Amino acid sequence: MELMSGNEAIAQGAWEAGCTIGVAYPGTPSTETLEAFARKDGVYAEWCVNEKVAVEVGTGASAAGARVLATMKHVGVNVAADPLFTAAYTGVGGGFVILAADDPGMYSSQNEQDSRYYAQAAAVPCLDPADSAEALSFTRDAFAISERFDVPVMLRSSVRVSHTKTPVEPGERTEHELVPYRKDPAKWVMMPAFAKPRRAVQLQRIDALREWVETCPYNEVVRRGGDIGVVCAGAVYQHVAEALPEASVLKLGVTWPLPARKLREFAASVERLYVMEEGSEYLSAAVRACGIAVSEPPAPLPRAGELSPRLVREAFGLPVPPYTELSETLPGRPPALCPGCPHRLVFKELARMKAIVTGDIGCYTLGALPPLSAMDTTVDMGASVSMAHGFELALSGTDHKPVVAVIGDSTFAHSGLSSLISTVYNRGAGTVCVLDNRTTAMTGRQGNPFNGVTLQNRPSRELNIEAVVRAIGVEDVRTVDPNDAAAVRAALKETTALDDISVIVFRSPCVLLERKKTRPLWVNASCTACGSCATLGCPAISRDESGVAAIDAALCIGCGQCTQYCRFNAIVPE
């Protein structure tokens, strides 16, 4: 018996099933899955530039006969939807399992969404484990299900399952022989003449899946009382089991397709039936679609965010254990760029010039928070470059503020490059800042094409951002040290004055890569309490009641960024 997170258990289950290939783009809460898989014996694992590419690589490997695991967070499923929907027509060669890790509560995401809607729309079976033990067993079985029904299988997790450690019984690996590839255009070439017959195959498969789901062992009735019955899935089951110990529960391990007959039988066995889910109406709508009456709790459950046993008990008017709400007087502790972060001065200078800044997904999104407050928009991966072009189009012919796109190196490879190609092709203008900190920092410092580091440290090629950008037609390409305030200011001033497209590559390693620390700085008696250093938002800098600055030597890494903004030479080496 071992304690494993859900992500580790999924990796273990894939390994035990004889999966040999893992593909992904890192994204919390899914990232650790492929990292754990990559450490297993006898497997190949890689970071792809985005989730679409990952599913396409996985589809190719599956067609060639290998068992494949692809992992992504919920918004990554949006990117992967194109190949996913067609792979549901082609089917598989070797078993193909796709992890979609949802994030109720948006702990590290720009939205909440329920990936089970994708399973329903694509007509691929969706398994929904409630803990690490189920994450392991469901993943292990999913490859055989994929091959039995000739279809990719979605494994849907959530942040609570992915990151919580519960006991599992790891097993031995069962080697899987490569399924010999046989040329079959009618199965794999999805032009209309072949896709129409595959649609008929899909419909037959759906009927078979609906029969199978009625008797599969993953949908379990936990019989307690007859008054209240609850239908739930995933991590929500743990909350319901703790909050309503007298209720009978139909715990769904397969959430598409739903077992309609089993649901009706369960509903008939209780006086009132409730459906519990987080931030979605997927299950309740699907249960009602089976012709089943669903009751509402006396008080409504939250429509957004995670559930908890307390929230469930409160919804039913039941007493809850004593607890204390956090005082509203407690100071907030928002996330901040690390001390010495190479992104900080770029945002400081963008704020000084009052630019319109279209941002992107990464730790640099924190540049939107006070005191930097230097970002206007963040929507999705790669949107910074496209949205900057949109701003320029809308504001053309007006006397407007400079428009600047800010994107990280990994996100630029993910989808920013295609956005930039579109802007260059359409003769767009503006400044694009690529914040190249030599890693995919936000999700745990993974490799990407522009630092050349692979998941399993295999020999690789490091792509050159400047050369790639010049190759697509950008003539004004500059490389600037982001720790040099004067150089940052000059580059931004010059490029935003041009009427053409410019790209500035701000290159400096993430401070967590090398963890270098020189002599910390301190504030001497020359401080005039002007507050300039505090506007950098460095966690190491604080001010007393009179406004005089102080530097926490335990946090300061001696980067010297703050000294460039102190006009009174008050910040010096300790």
BANU-365872 format. One record per residue (C-alpha): residue number from 0; y, x negated, z; residue in three letters. Coordinates in steps of 0.25 Angstrom, whole numbers. Layout:
# BANU-365872
pos c2 c1 c3 code
NUM Y X Z ALA .
...
***
This chain:
# BANU-365872
pos c2 c1 c3 code
0 0 0 0 MET .
1 14 -5 -4 GLU .
2 28 -1 -3 LEU .
3 34 1 -17 MET .
4 47 7 -23 SER .
5 44 17 -33 GLY .
6 49 7 -44 ASN .
7 39 -3 -39 GLU .
8 28 7 -39 ALA .
9 31 11 -53 ILE .
10 30 -3 -57 ALA .
11 17 -4 -50 GLN .
12 11 8 -56 GLY .
13 15 4 -70 ALA .
14 8 -10 -67 TRP .
15 -4 -3 -62 GLU .
16 -5 6 -74 ALA .
17 -6 -7 -83 GLY .
18 8 -6 -88 CYS .
19 12 -19 -95 THR .
20 26 -17 -100 ILE .
21 39 -12 -92 GLY .
22 52 -10 -98 VAL .
23 66 -5 -92 ALA .
24 80 -7 -91 TYR .
25 84 -9 -76 PRO .
26 90 3 -69 GLY .
27 90 8 -55 THR .
28 82 14 -49 PRO .
29 71 10 -59 SER .
30 74 -5 -60 THR .
31 64 -11 -50 GLU .
32 52 -4 -57 THR .
33 52 -14 -69 LEU .
34 55 -25 -61 GLU .
35 43 -23 -52 ALA .
36 34 -20 -64 PHE .
37 39 -34 -70 ALA .
38 33 -41 -58 ARG .
39 19 -36 -61 LYS .
40 8 -44 -68 ASP .
41 5 -41 -82 GLY .
42 17 -34 -86 VAL .
43 29 -36 -95 TYR .
44 43 -30 -91 ALA .
45 57 -30 -97 GLU .
46 71 -25 -95 TRP .
47 75 -19 -108 CYS .
48 90 -17 -112 VAL .
49 89 -2 -109 ASN .
50 80 9 -106 GLU .
51 79 14 -121 LYS .
52 74 1 -125 VAL .
53 64 0 -113 ALA .
54 58 13 -117 VAL .
55 57 9 -131 GLU .
56 50 -4 -127 VAL .
57 41 4 -118 GLY .
58 38 13 -130 THR .
59 34 2 -139 GLY .
60 26 -5 -128 ALA .
61 19 8 -126 SER .
62 16 10 -140 ALA .
63 10 -3 -141 ALA .
64 0 1 -130 GLY .
65 6 -4 -117 ALA .
66 9 3 -104 ARG .
67 24 3 -102 VAL .
68 34 6 -91 LEU .
69 49 8 -94 ALA .
70 58 10 -82 THR .
71 73 15 -81 MET .
72 82 23 -72 LYS .
73 86 37 -76 HIS .
74 98 34 -84 VAL .
75 89 24 -92 GLY .
76 81 36 -96 VAL .
77 93 41 -104 ASN .
78 93 28 -112 VAL .
79 78 28 -114 ALA .
80 77 43 -118 ALA .
81 78 40 -133 ASP .
82 64 33 -134 PRO .
83 58 41 -122 LEU .
84 59 54 -129 PHE .
85 53 49 -142 THR .
86 42 41 -134 ALA .
87 38 54 -129 ALA .
88 35 58 -143 TYR .
89 28 45 -147 THR .
90 20 44 -134 GLY .
91 14 31 -129 VAL .
92 4 20 -132 GLY .
93 3 14 -118 GLY .
94 8 22 -106 GLY .
95 23 22 -105 PHE .
96 30 25 -92 VAL .
97 45 27 -91 ILE .
98 51 26 -77 LEU .
99 64 34 -75 ALA .
100 70 31 -62 ALA .
101 80 42 -58 ASP .
102 92 40 -48 ASP .
103 95 53 -40 PRO .
104 108 50 -32 GLY .
105 113 40 -43 MET .
106 111 28 -34 TYR .
107 112 19 -46 SER .
108 115 27 -58 SER .
109 126 35 -65 GLN .
110 119 48 -65 ASN .
111 107 56 -60 GLU .
112 97 61 -70 GLN .
113 83 66 -69 ASP .
114 74 59 -79 SER .
115 63 70 -78 ARG .
116 72 77 -88 TYR .
117 69 66 -98 TYR .
118 54 67 -96 ALA .
119 55 82 -98 GLN .
120 64 80 -111 ALA .
121 55 69 -117 ALA .
122 42 76 -112 ALA .
123 37 64 -105 VAL .
124 29 66 -92 PRO .
125 37 62 -80 CYS .
126 31 57 -67 LEU .
127 39 58 -54 ASP .
128 34 50 -42 PRO .
129 38 53 -28 ALA .
130 36 39 -22 ASP .
131 31 25 -25 SER .
132 16 28 -24 ALA .
133 18 39 -35 GLU .
134 27 30 -43 ALA .
135 16 20 -44 LEU .
136 5 30 -47 SER .
137 13 39 -56 PHE .
138 17 26 -64 THR .
139 3 21 -65 ARG .
140 -2 35 -70 ASP .
141 10 37 -79 ALA .
142 4 27 -89 PHE .
143 -9 34 -91 ALA .
144 -1 47 -92 ILE .
145 8 41 -103 SER .
146 -5 37 -111 GLU .
147 -12 50 -108 ARG .
148 -1 59 -114 PHE .
149 5 49 -123 ASP .
150 19 49 -118 VAL .
151 28 41 -110 PRO .
152 29 45 -95 VAL .
153 41 45 -87 MET .
154 41 41 -72 LEU .
155 53 47 -65 ARG .
156 57 40 -52 SER .
157 70 41 -44 SER .
158 77 32 -35 VAL .
159 70 36 -23 ARG .
160 56 34 -29 VAL .
161 60 21 -36 SER .
162 66 14 -24 HIS .
163 59 19 -12 THR .
164 47 11 -7 LYS .
165 34 19 -4 THR .
166 20 15 -2 PRO .
167 11 13 -14 VAL .
168 -3 9 -17 GLU .
169 -2 -1 -28 PRO .
170 -15 -3 -37 GLY .
171 -20 -12 -47 GLU .
172 -16 -13 -62 ARG .
173 -24 -7 -72 THR .
174 -23 -14 -85 GLU .
175 -20 -6 -97 HIS .
176 -24 -10 -111 GLU .
177 -14 -10 -122 LEU .
178 -16 3 -130 VAL .
179 -18 -2 -145 PRO .
180 -6 1 -153 TYR .
181 -9 10 -166 ARG .
182 1 12 -177 LYS .
183 4 27 -176 ASP .
184 18 31 -182 PRO .
185 15 45 -179 ALA .
186 16 42 -164 LYS .
187 26 31 -164 TRP .
188 36 33 -176 VAL .
189 45 45 -171 MET .
190 51 49 -185 MET .
191 51 64 -187 PRO .
192 38 65 -194 ALA .
193 30 59 -183 PHE .
194 39 64 -171 ALA .
195 36 78 -174 LYS .
196 21 77 -172 PRO .
197 24 69 -160 ARG .
198 32 80 -154 ARG .
199 20 89 -156 ALA .
200 12 78 -148 VAL .
201 23 78 -137 GLN .
202 21 93 -136 LEU .
203 6 92 -134 GLN .
204 8 81 -124 ARG .
205 18 90 -116 ILE .
206 7 101 -115 ASP .
207 -3 91 -110 ALA .
208 7 85 -100 LEU .
209 10 99 -94 ARG .
210 -5 101 -92 GLU .
211 -7 88 -86 TRP .
212 4 89 -76 VAL .
213 -2 101 -70 GLU .
214 -14 93 -64 THR .
215 -8 79 -63 CYS .
216 -9 73 -49 PRO .
217 6 70 -49 TYR .
218 11 84 -45 ASN .
219 7 86 -31 GLU .
220 8 98 -22 VAL .
221 10 95 -8 VAL .
222 7 108 0 ARG .
223 13 111 13 ARG .
224 19 124 15 GLY .
225 20 137 6 GLY .
226 34 141 9 ASP .
227 42 130 1 ILE .
228 37 122 -11 GLY .
229 45 111 -17 VAL .
230 43 104 -31 VAL .
231 49 90 -32 CYS .
232 46 76 -38 ALA .
233 48 62 -35 GLY .
234 56 57 -23 ALA .
235 61 71 -20 VAL .
236 46 74 -15 TYR .
237 48 64 -4 GLN .
238 61 71 1 HIS .
239 54 85 0 VAL .
240 42 81 7 ALA .
241 50 76 19 GLU .
242 61 87 19 ALA .
243 51 99 17 LEU .
244 38 95 24 PRO .
245 33 110 24 GLU .
246 36 112 9 ALA .
247 25 111 -2 SER .
248 29 102 -13 VAL .
249 25 100 -27 LEU .
250 27 86 -30 LYS .
251 29 83 -45 LEU .
252 24 70 -50 GLY .
253 26 74 -64 VAL .
254 39 80 -67 THR .
255 38 82 -82 TRP .
256 30 90 -86 PRO .
257 30 99 -73 LEU .
258 17 105 -69 PRO .
259 21 120 -71 ALA .
260 8 126 -66 ARG .
261 8 118 -54 LYS .
262 22 121 -51 LEU .
263 20 136 -52 ARG .
264 7 135 -43 GLU .
265 15 127 -33 PHE .
266 27 137 -33 ALA .
267 18 149 -31 ALA .
268 12 142 -19 SER .
269 25 142 -11 VAL .
270 36 152 -7 GLU .
271 48 144 -12 ARG .
272 48 133 -22 LEU .
273 59 122 -22 TYR .
274 61 111 -32 VAL .
275 67 98 -26 MET .
276 74 87 -35 GLU .
277 85 77 -35 GLU .
278 97 79 -44 GLY .
279 90 87 -54 SER .
280 85 100 -58 GLU .
281 74 95 -67 TYR .
282 62 100 -58 LEU .
283 68 113 -53 SER .
284 72 117 -68 ALA .
285 58 113 -72 ALA .
286 51 120 -61 VAL .
287 59 133 -64 ARG .
288 55 131 -79 ALA .
289 41 133 -75 CYS .
290 45 147 -70 GLY .
291 45 144 -55 ILE .
292 55 149 -45 ALA .
293 62 138 -38 VAL .
294 69 140 -25 SER .
295 82 133 -21 GLU .
296 83 127 -7 PRO .
297 93 134 3 PRO .
298 103 123 1 ALA .
299 104 116 -13 PRO .
300 99 102 -14 LEU .
301 109 92 -20 PRO .
302 110 92 -35 ARG .
303 112 77 -36 ALA .
304 106 65 -29 GLY .
305 94 62 -21 GLU .
306 87 72 -12 LEU .
307 83 68 2 SER .
308 74 75 13 PRO .
309 87 79 20 ARG .
310 93 86 8 LEU .
311 80 94 5 VAL .
312 80 99 20 ARG .
313 94 102 20 GLU .
314 92 110 7 ALA .
315 82 119 14 PHE .
316 90 120 27 GLY .
317 81 112 35 LEU .
318 85 103 46 PRO .
319 87 88 43 VAL .
320 86 76 52 PRO .
321 99 72 58 PRO .
322 107 62 50 TYR .
323 121 57 49 THR .
324 130 58 37 GLU .
325 138 45 34 LEU .
326 152 45 39 SER .
327 162 47 28 GLU .
328 171 37 35 THR .
329 161 26 31 LEU .
330 166 17 20 PRO .
331 160 18 7 GLY .
332 151 7 2 ARG .
333 152 8 -13 PRO .
334 144 -3 -22 PRO .
335 152 -15 -27 ALA .
336 151 -26 -36 LEU .
337 145 -38 -29 CYS .
338 154 -49 -24 PRO .
339 156 -59 -35 GLY .
340 152 -48 -46 CYS .
341 156 -53 -59 PRO .
342 160 -39 -63 HIS .
343 171 -38 -53 ARG .
344 183 -45 -60 LEU .
345 180 -38 -73 VAL .
346 182 -24 -66 PHE .
347 194 -30 -58 LYS .
348 201 -34 -71 GLU .
349 198 -21 -78 LEU .
350 204 -13 -66 ALA .
351 216 -22 -67 ARG .
352 218 -19 -81 MET .
353 215 -4 -79 LYS .
354 205 -3 -90 ALA .
355 197 9 -94 ILE .
356 183 3 -90 VAL .
357 170 9 -96 THR .
358 159 4 -87 GLY .
359 144 4 -87 ASP .
360 131 4 -79 ILE .
361 129 -8 -70 GLY .
362 134 -14 -57 CYS .
363 148 -16 -64 TYR .
364 149 -1 -63 THR .
365 154 -4 -49 LEU .
366 167 -8 -56 GLY .
367 171 6 -56 ALA .
368 172 7 -40 LEU .
369 184 3 -32 PRO .
370 191 -6 -31 PRO .
371 188 -11 -45 LEU .
372 188 3 -51 SER .
373 187 -3 -65 ALA .
374 177 6 -72 MET .
375 180 20 -78 ASP .
376 167 24 -84 THR .
377 152 22 -82 THR .
378 142 31 -89 VAL .
379 129 24 -94 ASP .
380 124 11 -99 MET .
381 132 5 -110 GLY .
382 143 16 -109 ALA .
383 154 7 -106 SER .
384 155 1 -120 VAL .
385 153 15 -127 SER .
386 163 22 -117 MET .
387 173 11 -119 ALA .
388 173 13 -134 HIS .
389 175 28 -131 GLY .
390 187 26 -123 PHE .
391 193 17 -134 GLU .
392 190 28 -144 LEU .
393 197 39 -136 ALA .
394 209 30 -131 LEU .
395 211 24 -145 SER .
396 226 25 -149 GLY .
397 231 26 -135 THR .
398 237 16 -125 ASP .
399 224 15 -116 HIS .
400 219 6 -105 LYS .
401 209 -5 -109 PRO .
402 195 1 -111 VAL .
403 184 -9 -106 VAL .
404 169 -7 -106 ALA .
405 161 -14 -95 VAL .
406 146 -16 -96 ILE .
407 136 -25 -90 GLY .
408 127 -35 -98 ASP .
409 114 -27 -95 SER .
410 121 -14 -99 THR .
411 127 -20 -111 PHE .
412 113 -23 -116 ALA .
413 108 -9 -112 HIS .
414 117 -1 -120 SER .
415 131 -7 -120 GLY .
416 128 -16 -132 LEU .
417 125 -4 -141 SER .
418 138 3 -136 SER .
419 146 -10 -140 LEU .
420 140 -10 -154 ILE .
421 144 4 -156 SER .
422 159 1 -151 THR .
423 159 -12 -160 VAL .
424 154 -4 -172 TYR .
425 164 7 -170 ASN .
426 176 -4 -169 ARG .
427 178 0 -155 GLY .
428 188 -8 -146 ALA .
429 188 -11 -131 GLY .
430 183 -21 -121 THR .
431 168 -22 -117 VAL .
432 165 -30 -104 CYS .
433 151 -35 -103 VAL .
434 149 -39 -88 LEU .
435 138 -49 -90 ASP .
436 133 -52 -76 ASN .
437 120 -58 -82 ARG .
438 111 -47 -76 THR .
439 108 -32 -75 THR .
440 114 -32 -61 ALA .
441 115 -17 -56 MET .
442 100 -15 -57 THR .
443 95 -28 -50 GLY .
444 99 -40 -59 ARG .
445 89 -38 -71 GLN .
446 89 -45 -84 GLY .
447 95 -40 -97 ASN .
448 97 -45 -111 PRO .
449 110 -52 -108 PHE .
450 105 -61 -97 ASN .
451 91 -63 -103 GLY .
452 83 -61 -90 VAL .
453 70 -53 -92 THR .
454 63 -44 -82 LEU .
455 51 -54 -81 GLN .
456 59 -66 -84 ASN .
457 53 -69 -97 ARG .
458 61 -77 -108 PRO .
459 72 -69 -114 SER .
460 84 -70 -122 ARG .
461 98 -68 -116 GLU .
462 107 -60 -125 LEU .
463 121 -65 -127 ASN .
464 131 -54 -125 ILE .
465 143 -60 -132 GLU .
466 134 -64 -144 ALA .
467 129 -49 -145 VAL .
468 142 -43 -144 VAL .
469 148 -52 -154 ARG .
470 136 -49 -163 ALA .
471 140 -34 -163 ILE .
472 154 -37 -168 GLY .
473 162 -39 -155 VAL .
474 172 -50 -158 GLU .
475 179 -52 -145 ASP .
476 168 -56 -135 VAL .
477 172 -64 -123 ARG .
478 164 -70 -111 THR .
479 172 -70 -98 VAL .
480 169 -74 -83 ASP .
481 170 -61 -75 PRO .
482 173 -69 -63 ASN .
483 186 -75 -69 ASP .
484 197 -64 -67 ALA .
485 207 -70 -76 ALA .
486 197 -71 -87 ALA .
487 192 -57 -85 VAL .
488 206 -52 -85 ARG .
489 210 -59 -98 ALA .
490 198 -55 -106 ALA .
491 200 -40 -102 LEU .
492 215 -41 -105 LYS .
493 212 -47 -119 GLU .
494 201 -39 -124 THR .
495 207 -26 -120 THR .
496 219 -29 -128 ALA .
497 211 -30 -140 LEU .
498 208 -19 -150 ASP .
499 194 -22 -153 ASP .
500 181 -23 -145 ILE .
501 179 -34 -135 SER .
502 168 -39 -126 VAL .
503 170 -47 -113 ILE .
504 157 -52 -107 VAL .
505 160 -55 -92 PHE .
506 148 -64 -89 ARG .
507 145 -68 -75 SER .
508 131 -67 -67 PRO .
509 130 -56 -57 CYS .
510 132 -62 -43 VAL .
511 118 -57 -39 LEU .
512 111 -65 -49 LEU .
513 115 -79 -44 GLU .
514 120 -75 -30 ARG .
515 129 -87 -30 LYS .
516 138 -88 -18 LYS .
517 149 -98 -16 THR .
518 159 -100 -4 ARG .
519 164 -86 0 PRO .
520 179 -83 -1 LEU .
521 188 -79 10 TRP .
522 202 -74 12 VAL .
523 212 -83 18 ASN .
524 226 -80 24 ALA .
525 233 -79 11 SER .
526 227 -64 9 CYS .
527 239 -55 7 THR .
528 230 -42 7 ALA .
529 234 -39 -7 CYS .
530 220 -33 -10 GLY .
531 217 -39 -23 SER .
532 204 -45 -19 CYS .
533 199 -32 -14 ALA .
534 201 -25 -27 THR .
535 189 -33 -33 LEU .
536 180 -25 -24 GLY .
537 172 -37 -20 CYS .
538 163 -33 -8 PRO .
539 166 -46 -1 ALA .
540 181 -43 0 ILE .
541 187 -34 10 SER .
542 201 -31 17 ARG .
543 205 -29 31 ASP .
544 215 -18 35 GLU .
545 227 -26 31 SER .
546 221 -29 17 GLY .
547 218 -43 20 VAL .
548 205 -47 12 ALA .
549 193 -53 18 ALA .
550 180 -58 11 ILE .
551 166 -56 16 ASP .
552 160 -70 15 ALA .
553 146 -64 15 ALA .
554 149 -56 3 LEU .
555 158 -66 -5 CYS .
556 151 -75 -15 ILE .
557 163 -83 -18 GLY .
558 165 -78 -32 CYS .
559 180 -80 -32 GLY .
560 183 -67 -39 GLN .
561 193 -62 -28 CYS .
562 200 -75 -28 THR .
563 205 -72 -42 GLN .
564 213 -60 -38 TYR .
565 219 -66 -25 CYS .
566 233 -70 -28 ARG .
567 235 -77 -14 PHE .
568 223 -86 -14 ASN .
569 218 -79 -2 ALA .
570 203 -79 -6 ILE .
571 197 -93 -5 VAL .
572 184 -100 -3 PRO .
573 179 -98 12 GLU .
***
